[in-house]
Amino acid sequence: MSQLAQPGAAPSQADLRPALTLLTGFAPEATRAAADLLARADPALLVVGYDLTGLVGDGTVRRTVRDGRGTIEDERTVLEHGCLSCTVREDLLPALVRLARSRPGSDIALVLPPSMEPETVATACSWCHVDGAPVTDAIRIDSVVAVCDPASLLDTLDSDQDLADRGLQAADDDTRSVADTAARQIEYADTVLLWTLDADPAGAADPYEHARLAVLLERLNPWARHLVADLDEPGRLSARLRRSGRFDPDGPEPYGRGLEGYAVGCHEPEPDCGVVATLYRARRPFHPARLHRALPAVAGSTLRGRGHLWIASQPDSIVAWESSGGGVSMGDLGRWLAATPDEEWDESSPERRINADLHWDPDFGDREIQLAFVGLHFAADELAAVLDGCLLTDEEIAEGRRAWREYEDPFGGCFDGKEGN
């Protein structure tokens, strides 16, 4: 049975490395306010912030370091190759290691700018070296906290803009969308913090809307811990956000959850404050042309979709699905185990091999469709009917894979997985 990812075990008391809390979110004011709250609760906490507004123009980034007593560093750095990845490798990671070594008794809170996704930082920490030693020798990621502002959350998740439309792109070729980026920040987090109604200076926030957003966040990331900010008790909130040990460096990758036996979402088809969540599963593949025609209807009716699927004309390729802001992104996740030589199975994780064995189909092997959708006031059964209409019919199944490969395929050449014989 599928299960939700469990948080990593709390670190041993013998682990003396400074704990790193990643604060992510698409509303910079709320994210910085959360960092301020943590600094008030612990004046020794080092708060690191980044301004990437000069990254695309002149290749510069501004890095600030402060604690509860004031600013410690405020530096602007020119990067030879102005992009997000070089910012992380050439400036961020060395700065974190240096701070951890120079102030071993202080934990660190890293306030990520909107265009920097926490997965990028966590992945870099896991494999990069600084001064010849792994970054994780100096620091450990304790938790990833997505800070969400109720005033802008829904508009952000429903936006049809790209980061470049808002001047937030992290490189000249950064084509990510606002909605995708914001959703991935929430989905990667182990803790989701909905900012407080009290922070609205106009006092116009609606308690029902706040409750609706809380439900939406729980549906978007059901494996995280969900909190609501309490400005009156910063110490209590800080204690729940920091040194929780919730980040699991060995947890499933967001796009590979279903392949390893973890749930890709939750199934709550009855509206709760208008929020609907549904899981769609099927063993037979999608017809490429019918799926292509259905894309606008599927993406347009929901706020967010994620998961994996297979297409009849490319039966060896695992296809990742991501939808938000009315758009769809599909990419390659490699080959199905059923299309992989036996001697190469060991290259896949034990979890994936076990999940494949448990759910092996005599006709399709481990091939299957798992898609999770979240939105407002959509009919889950109608969405399922649209997707059912994209599946191969009994007659098409009987034609066999040789005939499937000859189908009209609008997705031809989009996926890199090598086809079998």
ZIZI-V414720 format. One record per backbone hydrogen bond with DSSP energy under -1.0 kcal/mol. NH is the residue of the N-H (numbers start at 1). CO is the residue of the C=O. If there is no record, write none. Layout:
NH | CO
NH | CO
//
This chain:
3 | 261
8 | 246
15 | 12
20 | 140
21 | 108
22 | 143
23 | 110
24 | 145
31 | 27
32 | 28
33 | 29
34 | 30
35 | 31
36 | 32
37 | 33
38 | 34
39 | 35
40 | 36
41 | 37
42 | 38
45 | 42
46 | 107
47 | 66
48 | 109
49 | 64
51 | 62
55 | 52
58 | 54
60 | 54
61 | 77
62 | 51
63 | 75
64 | 49
65 | 73
66 | 47
67 | 70
68 | 43
70 | 67
72 | 65
73 | 65
75 | 63
77 | 61
79 | 59
87 | 83
88 | 84
89 | 85
90 | 86
91 | 87
92 | 87
93 | 88
95 | 91
96 | 92
97 | 93
98 | 94
99 | 95
100 | 96
101 | 97
102 | 98
103 | 99
106 | 103
108 | 19
109 | 46
110 | 21
111 | 48
112 | 23
116 | 113
121 | 117
122 | 118
123 | 119
124 | 120
125 | 121
126 | 122
127 | 123
128 | 124
130 | 133
133 | 130
135 | 128
137 | 134
138 | 135
139 | 135
140 | 18
142 | 20
143 | 20
145 | 22
146 | 191
147 | 24
148 | 193
152 | 149
153 | 149
156 | 152
157 | 153
158 | 154
159 | 156
163 | 176
166 | 163
167 | 164
168 | 163
174 | 171
178 | 161
181 | 177
182 | 178
183 | 179
184 | 180
185 | 181
186 | 182
187 | 183
188 | 184
190 | 144
191 | 144
192 | 225
193 | 146
194 | 227
195 | 148
199 | 196
200 | 197
203 | 200
210 | 206
211 | 207
212 | 208
213 | 209
214 | 210
215 | 211
216 | 212
217 | 213
218 | 214
219 | 215
220 | 216
221 | 217
224 | 221
225 | 190
227 | 192
229 | 194
233 | 230
237 | 233
238 | 234
239 | 235
240 | 236
241 | 237
242 | 238
247 | 142
251 | 248
256 | 253
260 | 256
261 | 258
262 | 257
263 | 3
268 | 277
272 | 275
275 | 272
276 | 375
277 | 268
278 | 373
280 | 371
282 | 369
286 | 310
287 | 390
291 | 287
292 | 288
293 | 289
294 | 290
298 | 294
299 | 295
300 | 296
303 | 374
304 | 374
305 | 323
306 | 372
307 | 321
308 | 370
309 | 319
312 | 286
314 | 311
317 | 314
318 | 334
319 | 309
320 | 331
321 | 307
322 | 329
323 | 305
324 | 327
327 | 324
329 | 322
331 | 320
333 | 318
336 | 316
339 | 336
340 | 337
344 | 341
345 | 342
347 | 344
348 | 345
353 | 349
354 | 350
355 | 351
356 | 352
357 | 353
358 | 354
359 | 355
361 | 365
365 | 361
367 | 364
369 | 282
370 | 308
371 | 280
372 | 306
373 | 278
374 | 304
375 | 276
377 | 274
383 | 379
384 | 380
385 | 381
386 | 382
387 | 383
388 | 384
389 | 385
390 | 387
391 | 388
392 | 285
397 | 393
398 | 394
400 | 397
404 | 400
405 | 401
406 | 403
407 | 404
412 | 409
414 | 411
//
